Amino acid sequence: MWNWRSATVTATGTVAALLLTACGGEDGGDKKADSVAQTPVAAQGQAAGVRPATAGKLSIWKSGPLGPVVTDSAGFTLYRFDDDTASPSKSTCDGDCAKAWPPVLAADAAAAEGMDAKLLGRVTRSDGTQQLTLKGWPLYRFAKDTQPRQTNGQGVGGTWFAAAPDGNKATGAAAGATTGGGSGEGTGSGTGEQAGAALAPLSVRKDAELGPIVRDAKGRTLYRFTKDTDWPMKSNCTGPCLEKWKPAKMLDKAALKGVQGIDPKQVIEYERPDGTRQLTIDCWPLYWFTGDKAPGDTSGQGVGGTWFAVRADGKLAR
């Protein structure tokens, strides 16, 4: 049963409005993550179990959070696998792995404008097919990328990463680099947002393993601490805990208007003991994890059995 309470949202340190909000208790409902819809895209080999497809002329997509990302001719993100090797080139993704990560065939591949064509190559897989490589790394698509310019495979298992034009992992380090010839630009969130547009102050993205989870304007995953309480609102992450878990800053009035996928009335301020303003959803304090090194990382998930990514309604993603 909803328990309606009053909460004050402040802007630039002053009271902006008095909102009624539902600060519910711990979720007892369905914790099953939303599944990623599989749409028929057999021509690109994207659905699980579909045989590998060729890449055609590659493109470079300037994804906001990840920097330049390599896509095939249809705009689907290409990935590399840490368990493979680049020197010598070797693919270790076979069987069920290859159903989730269809290898990209090398037959008609051509370098994108602005890419060094000498970095492209091929490796013979265990079934005799020729797989495309970039700087020696075998390339794959991800079955849960059901539309062009999605990056649902980024960081999966801590071993799968979108490929940058130089063959390295696309982690955002090259976000300011200039590339040419891409078929367009975007944010890398898989939402179809246009390039150059910053992420919303607070939004939801679909994680390949966790389903829809909340991220901040820098693309960082936001987490909840199960030792906190929602009413009265209280953070029990203090002292040494704060070295790894940083309180998410409360949004000002203008930023609240830009929140996407989350009810702004559920975004409430919590004043920490030191006077700083922490963001909460449904009265649960939120944090980002210093162990997440790139946008979209979820390495904080399940740490100590007490830290979990969060849904748009404030419930735990587990």
C-alpha positions in Angstrom: 0.0 0.0 0.0 1.4 3.4 -1.0 2.4 5.6 1.9 2.1 9.2 0.7 4.4 11.7 2.4 5.5 15.3 1.7 9.0 15.9 0.4 10.7 19.1 -0.4 12.7 19.6 -3.5 15.2 22.4 -3.4 16.9 24.3 -6.3 20.2 26.0 -5.9 20.0 25.7 -2.2 16.5 27.2 -1.8 13.1 25.6 -1.5 11.6 25.4 -5.0 8.4 23.3 -4.5 6.6 21.0 -2.1 5.8 17.7 -3.7 3.7 14.8 -2.6 5.6 11.6 -3.2 5.2 7.9 -2.6 8.1 6.6 -0.5 7.3 2.9 -0.6 8.9 0.1 1.4 11.2 -2.5 -0.1 9.9 -4.0 -3.2 8.0 -7.2 -3.0 6.9 -7.4 -6.5 8.2 -9.0 -9.7 12.0 -8.4 -9.9 12.3 -10.0 -13.3 14.2 -7.7 -15.7 12.3 -6.6 -18.8 13.4 -8.8 -21.6 14.9 -7.3 -24.7 12.4 -7.7 -27.6 13.8 -9.7 -30.5 12.6 -8.3 -33.8 13.2 -10.0 -37.1 16.5 -8.8 -38.5 17.7 -11.9 -40.2 19.3 -10.0 -43.0 21.8 -8.6 -40.5 22.1 -11.8 -38.5 21.1 -10.1 -35.2 18.6 -12.6 -33.8 20.0 -15.3 -31.5 20.9 -18.4 -33.5 21.0 -16.7 -36.8 24.1 -17.6 -38.8 26.9 -15.0 -39.2 26.5 -12.3 -41.8 29.0 -10.2 -43.7 29.7 -6.7 -42.7 29.8 -4.7 -46.0 31.3 -1.2 -45.8 31.9 -0.3 -42.2 31.0 3.0 -40.6 32.1 5.0 -37.6 29.4 6.1 -35.2 30.4 8.9 -32.8 28.7 7.6 -29.7 28.6 10.1 -26.9 29.5 8.0 -23.9 31.8 5.5 -25.7 33.4 7.7 -28.3 33.8 6.4 -31.9 32.4 3.0 -32.4 32.6 0.7 -35.5 29.4 -0.5 -37.0 28.6 -2.7 -40.0 26.9 -1.4 -43.1 23.5 -1.7 -41.5 24.6 0.4 -38.5 24.9 -2.5 -36.0 27.7 -2.2 -33.4 30.7 -4.5 -33.7 32.3 -6.0 -30.6 35.5 -7.6 -29.5 36.0 -10.4 -26.9 38.7 -10.3 -24.2 39.0 -14.1 -24.2 40.0 -14.0 -27.9 43.6 -13.1 -28.9 44.8 -10.6 -31.5 48.4 -11.9 -32.0 47.9 -14.4 -33.4 44.2 -13.8 -34.2 42.0 -16.4 -32.6 38.3 -16.7 -31.9 37.2 -18.6 -28.8 33.5 -17.9 -29.2 31.8 -21.0 -30.5 28.6 -22.9 -29.9 26.1 -21.1 -27.7 28.5 -18.2 -27.4 28.3 -17.7 -31.2 24.5 -17.7 -31.0 24.5 -14.7 -28.6 27.5 -13.1 -30.4 27.2 -13.9 -34.2 30.7 -13.7 -35.8 31.1 -11.1 -38.6 32.1 -12.7 -41.8 35.0 -11.1 -43.7 33.9 -11.8 -47.3 32.8 -8.3 -48.4 34.1 -6.1 -45.6 35.5 -2.7 -46.4 37.1 -0.1 -44.2 35.1 3.0 -43.2 36.1 6.4 -44.2 38.7 7.6 -41.7 39.8 4.1 -40.8 43.1 2.5 -41.6 42.2 -0.3 -44.0 45.4 -2.1 -43.1 43.9 -2.9 -39.6 41.3 -5.1 -41.2 42.0 -8.8 -41.6 40.5 -12.2 -41.3 40.9 -15.3 -39.2 39.7 -18.9 -39.9 37.2 -20.1 -37.3 36.9 -23.7 -36.0 34.1 -24.3 -38.6 36.3 -23.1 -41.4 34.5 -19.7 -42.0 36.5 -16.5 -42.4 35.8 -14.0 -39.6 36.6 -10.3 -39.9 39.2 -8.9 -37.6 40.2 -5.4 -36.6 43.8 -5.0 -35.4 43.8 -8.7 -35.0 40.7 -8.9 -32.9 37.8 -11.0 -34.2 34.6 -9.0 -34.5 31.1 -9.9 -33.5 27.6 -8.5 -33.4 25.3 -8.9 -30.3 22.0 -10.7 -30.5 20.3 -8.3 -28.1 21.2 -5.3 -30.3 17.9 -5.3 -32.2 18.2 -1.9 -33.8 21.1 0.0 -35.3 23.3 2.0 -32.9 22.6 0.1 -29.8 25.3 -1.0 -27.5 23.6 -3.5 -25.2 26.6 -5.7 -25.4 29.0 -3.2 -23.9 30.7 -4.6 -20.8 28.8 -7.8 -20.7 30.6 -10.2 -18.4 33.4 -7.7 -18.2 34.8 -9.2 -21.4 32.7 -7.8 -24.3 33.3 -4.3 -25.6 32.3 -2.2 -28.7 35.3 -1.9 -31.1 36.8 1.5 -31.6 38.1 2.4 -35.1 41.7 1.7 -34.1 40.8 -1.8 -32.8 40.9 -0.9 -29.2 38.0 -1.1 -26.8 35.5 1.8 -27.1 35.3 3.1 -23.5 34.9 6.8 -24.0 38.6 7.7 -23.9 38.5 8.7 -27.5 35.2 10.5 -27.3 36.7 13.8 -28.5 38.5 12.2 -31.5 37.5 13.3 -35.0 36.4 10.5 -37.3 34.9 10.7 -40.8 32.5 8.9 -43.0 30.1 7.6 -40.3 26.5 7.1 -41.1 25.4 9.4 -38.2 26.0 10.1 -34.6 24.4 9.2 -31.3 24.9 8.7 -27.6 25.6 5.0 -27.5 22.6 4.3 -25.2 20.7 2.3 -27.7 17.8 4.8 -27.5 18.2 6.4 -30.9 19.3 9.7 -29.4 21.1 12.0 -31.8 24.8 12.6 -31.6 26.2 15.5 -29.8 23.2 15.6 -27.6 24.2 15.1 -23.9 22.5 12.4 -21.9 19.5 13.5 -19.8 20.3 14.5 -16.2 18.7 11.2 -15.1 17.5 8.5 -17.5 16.9 4.8 -17.9 19.0 2.5 -20.2 18.5 -1.2 -21.0 21.3 -3.3 -19.7 21.8 -6.6 -21.5 21.9 -8.5 -18.2 20.0 -6.4 -15.7 17.3 -4.9 -17.9 16.2 -1.2 -17.5 18.4 0.6 -15.0 19.0 4.2 -14.0 22.0 6.2 -15.1 23.2 9.8 -14.5 24.1 12.5 -17.0 27.6 11.0 -17.4 26.2 7.5 -18.2 27.2 6.1 -14.8 25.1 3.4 -13.3 23.4 4.5 -10.1 23.1 2.1 -7.2 21.2 1.5 -3.9 22.6 0.3 -0.6 20.4 -2.2 1.1 21.5 -1.0 4.5 19.9 2.4 3.8 16.3 3.2 4.7 13.6 4.9 2.6 11.6 6.3 5.6 12.9 8.0 7.4 15.4 8.6 4.5 18.8 7.7 5.8 22.1 6.8 4.2 24.2 4.3 6.1 27.2 4.7 3.7 29.6 6.9 5.7 33.3 7.1 6.5 35.3 4.5 4.5 32.2 3.5 2.5 32.3 6.8 0.8 35.7 6.2 -0.7 34.2 3.8 -3.2 30.5 4.8 -3.3 29.9 8.4 -4.1 26.4 10.0 -3.3 24.6 11.1 -6.5 24.1 14.8 -6.4 20.6 16.1 -6.2 19.3 17.7 -9.4 18.3 21.4 -9.5 14.9 22.5 -10.7 16.0 23.0 -14.3 17.6 19.5 -14.5 14.5 17.9 -13.0 12.6 19.0 -16.1 15.0 17.0 -18.3 14.6 13.7 -16.4 13.7 10.8 -18.8 11.9 7.6 -18.0 11.5 8.4 -14.3 8.7 10.2 -12.6 10.3 13.6 -11.5 8.0 13.5 -8.4 9.9 10.5 -7.2 13.2 12.3 -7.4 13.7 13.8 -4.0 16.5 15.4 -2.0 18.1 13.8 1.0 20.3 16.1 3.1 23.3 14.1 4.3 24.8 14.6 7.7 27.6 16.8 6.2 25.0 19.0 4.6 25.4 17.9 1.0 22.3 17.2 -1.1 21.9 13.6 -2.3 19.6 12.4 -5.0 17.0 9.7 -4.1 14.3 7.9 -6.1 11.3 6.9 -4.1 13.2 8.1 -1.0 16.1 5.6 -1.6 19.5 7.4 -1.6 21.5 6.7 -4.8 25.2 6.4 -5.4 27.7 5.8 -8.2 30.6 3.4 -7.9 34.3 4.4 -8.4 34.9 0.8 -9.7 32.9 1.6 -12.8 35.5 2.8 -15.3 33.3 3.5 -18.3 29.8 4.6 -19.0 27.4 1.7 -18.7 29.7 -0.4 -16.4 27.9 -2.3 -13.7 30.8 -3.7 -11.7 29.1 -2.5 -8.5 26.2 -4.9 -9.0 25.9 -7.3 -6.1 29.0 -6.1 -4.3 28.9 -7.4 -0.7 25.4 -8.6 -1.4 24.3 -5.1 -0.5 24.8 -2.9 -3.6 22.4 -3.1 -6.6 21.6 -1.1 -9.7 18.2 0.6 -9.4 15.0 0.6 -11.5 13.0 3.8 -12.5 10.6 3.2 -9.6 13.5 2.9 -7.0 13.3 -0.9 -6.8 16.5 -3.0 -6.9 17.6 -4.5 -10.2 18.3 -8.1 -9.2 
